[in-house]
Amino acid sequence: MITTTRCALPGADLATRVRALDFNALGLVLPNPDPLLKELGQDVAVYRNIARDPHVGACIRRRKAAVKALDCGLDRGRSRSRIARAVEDILGKLDVRRIVGQILEAPLYGYQPLEVSWRGVGGLTMPISVEAKPPEWFSFDPENQLRLKTWDAPMDGELLPARKFLLPRQDATYQNPYGLSDLSLCYWPVIFGKGGKRFWLTFAEKYGSAFAVGKLPRTATDAERQMLLDGLEALISDGVATVPDDGSVELVEMAGKSASADLYERLVMHCRGEISIVMTGTNQTMEASSNKASAHAGMDVARDLRDSDAEIAVSAVNQLIRWIVDVNWPGADAPVWSMWDQEEQDELQAQRDERNAKSGAKFTNAYWMRGYGYQEGDLQEQAAPPLVPALAGAGAAPADVASAAFAEAAADPIEADTATLASAAAASWRTMLAQIQSMVASAADLTALQRTLTDAYGSLDSAQLVRVMAAAYALAELRGMSDVQDEAGP
């Protein structure tokens, strides 16, 4: 018989551990679903021994350093400036870089609780310390709530108060609130790598040097044989030995031992490559056949892994900021803390600006200062070219005078002699202005003036023609003002 039930509230969860047939939820503690921990019958503390492996430890430091190298800062957003300044001051006292390093333990173990200690200072309730605590001290209940295992509640754990523990996790889900541990993926490569090293050392010790073979007559006694054996041992360790007169010693090299040694080396290098893939996303440093293309692809994967770790840190820090604002300014908007790669952003912006500039965009010095951080005085102001800073004869045609003037304006003003240029251009200015003034005086209206200017300076490009017309219209306006003033009298 099939039965159906309806949920009392449309928004309530229907599939929960309390209602589902889940034998893992029969108790008050939800076991860690990590299959390796189930097989070993231990907790995440076993992964600390894995983290002490030299290669794993180096990968961990490299991974954390990539995140810590990012720039970070607080964005006010929609929060009030007073709140943003207070939060920034609080974060400055907490040493956020150290907190980020502790948060980055979460990808290693799956989850990393951090205890927040609060204290009232200067009228504000603020966190005075954020300290990471061992993950194995904590567990989750069927409601996915964090619990602390104590002497009073060693099995079920104690439910923790609100705003007391930050809980950064990697890929946590409803089914697995403990998150995914990267060190669990390194367990067997580390174990097999250690075993390969042990067999490799034994092989090197046994077959790395030549065998000393001693020969005695068949009639030799056991005491004589033992004496020769002791002498051979001294020969291997000290390089000297004594043998009977009727005995002999021969050093024998093992054939094919290098090929056997390569097997152990390949096993160790394979395990190290697996660890590198798990921890850094690439094994290019382990592969002898890597090339430039594969190295670039590996760098892209490592960058994606860095950004993923940074998102975990950013989420945890912003949760702390949200708590600070809720405790001191309930209901107010909180500023946002973020991390970014400034060099990467500058490169992308420079490429975009280069494409825009090729498309015809013109940028001001204010844009360069705002976008790239230049200071006042770093950029030279670009002076606009004058209307007609040209040299031409008084009898030249109007278009020739203007063309020569604008051609001279293209010269570098730093290399030109400023005084000579000013004095030499005076004649051209007078000639140009006289020509335009004559046209203005003879024109009946602005339409006629425009037609006259177009006929005289039509060979100029559009930009230069616009400047000439602007000067003519300005002269016409001044002439009209002068005529009105003359008619009005003193």
Buried (B, 14 or more C-beta within 10 A) or exposed (E): EEEEEEEEEEEEEEEEBEEEEEEEBEEBBBBBEBEBBEEEEBBBEBBEEBBEBEBBEBBBEBBBEBBBEBEBEBEBEEBEEEBBBBBBEBBEEBEBEEBBBBBBBBBBBBBBBBBBEBEEEEEBEBBEBBEBBBBBBBBBBBBBEBBBBEEEBEEBBEEBEEBBBBBBBBEBEEEBBBBBBBBBBBBEBBEBBEBBBEBBEEBEEEBEEEEBEBEBEEEBEEEBEEBBEEBBEBBEEEEEBEBBEEBEBEEEEEEEBEEEBEEBEEBBBBBBBBBBBBBBBBBBBBBEEBEEEBBEBBEEBBBEBBBBBBBBBBBBBBBBBBBBBBBBBEEEBBBBBBBBBEEEEEEEEEEEBEEEEEEEEEEEBEEBBEEEEBEEEEBEEEEEBBBBBBBBEEEBBBBBBBBBBBEBBEEEEEEEEEEEBEEBBEBBBEBBBEBBBEBBEEBEEEEEBBEBBEEBBEEBEEEBBEBBBEBBBEBBEEEEEEEEEEEEEE
